[in-house]
Structures are given as structure tokens and as C-alpha cells.
């Protein structure tokens, strides 16, 4: 696979399994409905990261997250000229996955009356709306993710001329980092920590003919985009300072 294709496939798998666990837990009459918990959701997302990284890492470094791509570029470990290509691929993968989740769970979307739960399959939302603190939560969670990536990789370039990314950590350590973030920091906003993860499916929520879906909460939508980008850049700056 080319890096572009790998980022599409990797992000697609991440979102298919991640939004899939959301749907299984919150939609009416699924096998996982009412028996799920925050532990199940955070574990499902962590395992989604594991599978996605394992697939994409040999071909693209498995960024599967614009915040990681931008953070690595800010740290001087990824060419800025390739950022747009990676980010585009990530959004394509996320949106395709959101579409397939809707098809798989269509009957359950139809049976679910709560509009908020339908949106929760696709996108995050704050437990307590407070824009400054919600933004801080997304910055903090993404800072931990990118900071860990930068230190675990030891800032080296692979012999294949591809640049470092999540794949150089190995899939399991990355999954554990994301799992830890979700368990410890995710309760405030649902820990998007990934602009493509939130905005791509939110766009699909707005476009898809979901029965009784309600609005897509665009007022909040900038938080899980700007917060992760800022967190990734701050992690890059902190890593640079500490390495010096």
C-alpha cells in the first residue's frame, strides 16, 4: 500500500471498530445495549487502535490522526509537505467507516429514540458543557498521546525512508496509551483526541438519512478539532525542550 492508502485503511479500521463499540453500547436492542460500560467503550477504542496500527504501520507509520501528523511535523519528524495528504486520507477513512457503521446498525438507529445517543455513535460531546474546560480536556488528552509517541519512538527515521509514526511504537503500546487516556481523562468530553475521528463522522451524521437524528451539535464541533491539534503541537514543543 501507498502511505495515502494505508492512512485511509488504518483510519477506516480505527473508526469502524471504535464507532462500532459506541453503537453496540448505546443503540437500542443491540447485544451490548445496557450491558456496556465506560470500560467496554474505552477497551473497544483501544483495541480499535491496536488493529488499525498493526495494519497501517508498515506502510505509513500509522498516524491515523491529524493531531499526530501535525505534532510529528511540528517536531521536525515529518515533512509539512505531506501533512495535507495524510490528513485527507484520515478524513476519507473516518467518513467511510461512519457510513458503514450506519448501514450495519440501521435497524438499531431506527429503534433508538434518543437523538443524543444517535449522535454519540458518531461524535463526542461534553459531559458538562464548558467550552474552556472542554478545550483543555482535549488538549490534555492529545498532549499525552503525542508526547508518548515522540518519546517512545526515540525520534529516528526508518531505513525505508518513511518517517516515524505510531507504527514505530508497536501496536500494543499505542493501544495501551489510548486506553489509559480514555480511562483517566476521557470522562469529561469523550476523549476525541483526533480531529478526523470526530469531525469526519459528525459530517456523515449530518448527511446520512438517519431516522429522527436531530442536530449534529456544530456549536461544539470545533472543540474536538482545535483541541487535539493544539495538544499535538504543545507535545512537540515540550518534547523538543526536554530533549535539549
C-alpha positions in Angstrom: 0.0 0.0 0.0 1.0 3.6 -0.5 1.1 5.8 2.6 -2.1 7.5 1.4 -4.0 4.2 1.0 -2.6 3.0 4.3 -3.9 6.0 6.2 -7.3 5.6 4.6 -7.4 1.9 5.5 -5.9 2.4 9.0 -8.3 5.2 9.9 -11.2 3.3 8.4 -10.5 0.3 10.7 -10.0 2.5 13.7 -13.3 4.2 13.2 -15.2 1.1 12.1 -14.3 -0.7 15.4 -14.4 2.5 17.5 -17.8 3.8 16.4 -18.9 0.2 16.3 -18.4 -0.2 20.1 -20.2 3.1 20.6 -23.2 1.8 18.6 -23.2 -1.6 20.3 -23.3 0.1 23.7 -25.8 3.0 23.2 -28.2 1.9 20.5 -31.5 0.1 21.4 -31.8 -3.7 21.2 -28.2 -4.5 20.3 -26.5 -7.4 22.1 -24.3 -4.9 24.0 -27.0 -2.3 24.9 -27.5 -1.7 28.6 -24.8 -4.3 29.4 -22.0 -2.0 28.3 -20.0 0.5 30.3 -17.2 3.1 30.1 -14.8 0.2 30.5 -16.2 -1.5 27.4 -16.1 1.6 25.3 -12.5 2.6 26.3 -11.4 -1.0 25.8 -13.1 -1.2 22.4 -11.4 2.0 21.2 -8.0 0.8 22.5 -8.4 -2.4 20.6 -9.5 -0.5 17.5 -6.2 1.4 17.7 -4.3 -1.8 18.1 -5.9 -3.3 14.9 -5.5 -0.1 12.9 -1.9 0.4 13.8 -1.0 -3.2 13.1 -2.4 -2.9 9.6 -1.2 0.6 8.6 2.2 0.8 10.4 4.4 -0.9 7.8 3.2 1.5 5.1 2.5 4.9 6.6 3.7 4.9 10.2 0.0 4.6 11.2 -0.6 8.2 12.2 -4.4 7.6 11.7 -4.9 11.0 13.4 -4.3 14.6 12.1 -3.1 15.6 15.6 -0.3 13.0 15.4 0.6 14.0 11.9 0.7 17.7 12.7 2.5 17.0 16.0 5.2 15.0 14.3 5.6 17.7 11.6 5.9 20.4 14.4 8.6 18.2 16.0 10.5 18.1 12.7 10.0 14.4 12.3 7.5 14.5 9.3 7.6 16.7 6.2 5.0 19.5 6.3 4.5 18.9 2.5 2.9 15.5 3.3 0.6 16.7 6.1 -2.3 17.6 3.8 -2.2 14.2 2.1 -2.2 12.3 5.3 -5.0 14.4 6.8 -7.1 14.0 3.7 -6.7 10.2 3.8 -7.6 10.1 7.5 -10.8 12.0 6.9 -11.7 9.8 4.0 -11.2 6.7 6.1 -13.2 8.1 9.0 -16.2 9.1 6.9 -16.3 5.8 5.0 -16.3 3.9 8.3 -19.1 6.1 9.7 -21.2 5.3 6.7 -20.7 1.5 7.1 -21.5 1.6 10.8 -24.8 3.3 10.0 -25.6 0.5 7.5 -24.7 -2.2 9.9 -26.7 -0.7 12.8 -29.5 0.8 10.7 -32.3 -1.2 12.4 -31.0 -0.1 15.8 -30.7 3.5 14.8 -34.4 3.3 13.8 -35.4 1.8 17.1 -33.4 4.3 19.2 -35.5 7.4 20.1 -32.8 9.4 21.9 -31.2 11.8 19.4 -28.2 12.3 21.7 -27.4 8.6 21.7 -27.6 8.5 17.9 -25.1 11.4 17.6 -22.9 9.7 20.3 -22.2 6.8 17.9 -20.5 9.2 15.6 -19.1 12.1 17.6 -18.1 13.2 21.1 -19.9 15.6 23.4 -19.0 17.0 26.8 -20.5 15.5 30.0 -20.7 19.1 31.3 -20.7 21.8 28.6 -18.0 24.3 29.5 -16.1 25.4 26.4 -12.8 26.4 28.0 -12.6 23.3 30.2 -13.7 21.1 27.3 -11.0 22.5 25.1 -8.5 22.0 27.9 -9.6 18.3 28.2 -9.0 17.7 24.5 -5.6 19.5 24.6 -4.5 17.4 27.7 -5.5 14.1 26.3 -3.9 14.6 22.9 -0.8 16.0 24.6 -0.3 12.7 26.4 -0.8 10.7 23.2 1.6 12.7 21.1 4.1 13.2 23.9 4.2 9.4 24.4 4.6 8.8 20.7 7.6 11.2 20.5 9.4 9.8 23.4 8.8 6.1 22.7 10.0 6.4 19.1 13.3 8.0 20.1 13.0 10.3 17.1 14.6 8.1 14.5 13.9 7.8 10.8 13.1 4.3 9.4 15.5 2.8 6.9 12.7 2.6 4.4 12.8 6.4 4.1 9.3 6.6 5.7 9.0 8.8 8.8 8.3 7.8 12.3 4.7 7.5 13.5 2.5 5.4 15.7 3.6 2.2 14.0 7.2 2.5 15.2 5.9 2.0 18.8 4.3 -1.3 18.0 0.6 -1.7 18.0 0.1 -2.9 21.6 1.9 0.0 23.4 -0.1 2.5 21.3 -3.4 0.8 22.3 -2.4 0.9 25.9 -1.6 4.6 25.7 -5.1 5.3 24.2 -6.7 3.0 26.8 -5.0 4.9 29.6 -6.1 8.3 28.2 -9.7 7.1 27.9 -9.9 5.6 31.4 -8.2 8.5 33.2 -9.0 11.6 31.1 -11.9 10.7 28.8 -14.9 11.2 31.2 -15.2 14.9 30.5 -15.5 15.1 26.7 -15.4 11.5 25.5 -11.7 12.0 24.5 -11.8 12.6 20.8 -8.0 13.3 20.7 -8.3 13.0 17.0 -9.9 15.6 14.6 -10.7 13.1 11.9 -12.3 10.7 14.5 -14.9 13.4 15.5 -15.4 15.7 12.5 -15.5 13.1 9.8 -18.3 11.1 11.4 -20.1 14.2 12.5 -20.3 15.3 8.9 -21.7 11.9 8.0 -24.2 12.2 10.8 -25.4 15.4 9.2 -25.5 13.9 5.7 -27.0 10.4 6.3 -30.8 9.9 6.3 -30.8 8.7 9.9 -34.4 8.4 11.2 -35.1 11.1 13.9 -31.5 12.0 14.2 -31.7 15.7 15.3 -28.9 18.1 15.0 -25.2 17.4 14.8 -24.1 19.8 17.5 -22.0 22.1 15.3 -21.6 24.6 18.1 -19.4 22.2 19.9 -17.7 20.6 16.9 -14.6 22.9 16.9 -13.5 21.7 20.3 -12.5 18.1 19.2 -10.7 19.6 16.2 -8.8 22.5 17.6 -8.1 20.9 21.0 -6.2 17.9 19.6 -4.2 20.0 17.1 -3.1 22.3 19.9 -2.3 19.3 22.1 -0.2 17.7 19.4 1.8 20.9 18.8 2.3 21.5 22.5 3.6 17.9 22.9 6.0 18.5 20.1 7.3 21.7 21.7 7.6 20.1 25.1 9.4 17.1 23.7 11.9 19.4 21.9 12.6 21.3 25.0 13.1 18.2 27.2 15.3 16.5 24.6 17.5 19.6 24.6 
